[in-house]
Amino acid sequence: MRLSPAERESLHQSLRERLVKGGALAATIHRALKERIWEERVDGRGRVWQFGSFLEYLTANPPGGLYQKLADVRPLIAADIETLAMFDEETARPVGTNQHSAGNNVPSLGRPEGNTAAKAIRRLRKERPDLHAKVIAGELSPHAAAVEAGFRRRKIQIDADDPERAAVTIRRQGTRFARRVAELLKGG
């Protein structure tokens, strides 16, 4: 059931409070995104607030908007993979636009880089929605899904100060792997 404009205002106030004072921000942003509170809400003075997008709502001045920067909010919700994915989807530029497109006032955060979970989630959302859904559901980690999709290679960590522990780690990877490592170490 959809929230009333007054209930949306209550959620807006809760979100503002958590942004200022701290608290369970990811859960509140998740609910705000799910309920699409930026579309219409009525404040305590009876003023109707409507925004065309979550990004417009996020960056607009109070009392209507939250007056926040993408770059400031995103790290605060980074630990919640599902909320982060929803946030990224709602704040992404429309397909076919960039920072030079007419009327595009979406600030650039740049694409996630390196071996980050955000980069894996973004790529999975675009190229492997089946695995993206498993990550969002908590069935796979972003890294495991990226390995399964072939975006990343499986890696192991070896303790270089303890050859016995290194050998145990290599053996755990399987007989074929251990034999091939032994061959390579012999020069073959």
N, C-alpha and C positions, 0 to 999 in steps of 0.2 A: 504494500500500500504506500502511496506517495505521501510525503510529508506536506502539511499545510504551509503556506507562506510564513505563518507565525512560528511554527516548529522549525522551519528553516532558519529563521532569525535567531532562535535559541541555539541552534547548532553553530551559526555564524559567531555568536558571542562566545561560545565555548571554544571555538577554534582561535579566535582573537586572544582569549585569555591564555590558552596554552602556548601560543606563539610568543606572548609577552613574558609570562611567568614560568613557562616550562610545564612539563607533564606528559601525558600520554598523547603526544602529537600525532604519531603514525595512525593510531586507531581513529582519531578525530578526523584527520585528513581523509582516511579511507572512507569513513561514513559520508563526509562532505562530497567526495568524488562520486560515491555510489548514489547518493541522493540528488546530485547535481544542483546543489543549493544556489549556485550562481545564476541559475535561470530565472528565479523569481523568489523574492522574500519581502516581507513587510516588517519594517523596524517599529520600535515602540512609539514613534510619533506618527505612524500611519503612512510613512513614505515607502513607496514600492521601489525596490532595487532589482535591476535586471542587467545581466552581463551576457555577452555573446559567447564567452568561453571561460573556462576555469582560469586560464592565464590572465585574461583581462581582469577578472575578479581578484586574483591573487595580487596583481601589481597596482590596482586602482587605489586611490587615496581613500582614507576613512571619511565618513562613516560607512560608505557603501562597500569599499573594498578592504583588503587586508594590508596593503602597502608593504609587500614583501618582495624580495628578489628571489628568482628561481635558485640562484647559486647559494642563497642562504638557507632555503627551506629543504632542498634536496638532501644534503648531508644529515639533516635531522631525522629523516625517515628512511635512510639507506639500509638500516638493519631489517626492515620489514619488506621482503621481496615482493609480495603481492601489491602492497601500497605503492612501492617504488615503480612497479610496472604500470599501474594505473596512472600515477602521477606523470610518468614519462609519456604515456600515450596521450593524455589530455593536454600536455604542454608542448608536444612536438609541433613543428611547423607543418602546414599542409603539404602534401606531396606536390612536387613541382615548384616549390617556392624556396627562396633562400633569403639571406639578409638584405639583398638588393631589390627584392620584389616590391612592387608598389603596395603601400599600406601594410607592409610587414613590420610590425613593431615587436616581434618576438626576440628577446635578447638571446644572444648565442651563448650557450654553455659549452659548445664544442661537443664532439662525440666522446663517449667514454673510451678511454684508451687502455692499452696494456692488457693485463690478465685480470681485469676487474670483473666482479659479478655483474655490474651494470652493463658492461660491454657484451658479456655472454648473453644476458637476458635480452638485450636489444637485438642482437643478431638472431637469437632463437625465435623471438617474436616475429621477425621478418621472414626467416628462412625455414624454420622448423616449428610451426605452431603446435604440433603434437607434443614435442618435448618442452616447449614453453609452458604449456598447460600443466605438465607434470611438475615443473619447477614451481609454478604458482600454487599448485596443490600440495607442495611440500614432499612429493614423492621422490624427487631428485634434487641434488644441489645444482646450482648453475654450472659449476665446473664439470660434474659428472655428465650433465646433459650436453655440454659443449664437447666433451670427449666422445660421447655416443654419436653426436652429429658429425664428428670428424673435424670440428673447428679447432680443437686442441689435441695434443698428443698426451697419452698417459705418461705420468712421470713418477719416479720414486725418489726418495731422499736417502742418501747413504751417509752414515757416520764415518767421516774420513779419519777420525782419531782412533777408531777401534775396528781393525780388519775382521775380527770374528763377528761383530755385529753387522758389518757390511755384508759379509758372506751370508748370514742368516737372512738379511733383507733381500738379497739377490735370490736365494733359494725359495723364499716365499712367493716369488713372482712366477715360479713354475720351472719344471725341469728343462724345457726347451730354451727358455730364456737364460737359465744358469749355464747350460752347456755352451750356448753361443757366446756368453761373456767370457767363459773359460777359454774358448777357442781364440777369441780376439786378444785375450791377455797373453796367450802363448805365441801370438804373432800370426795366427792362421786365419 
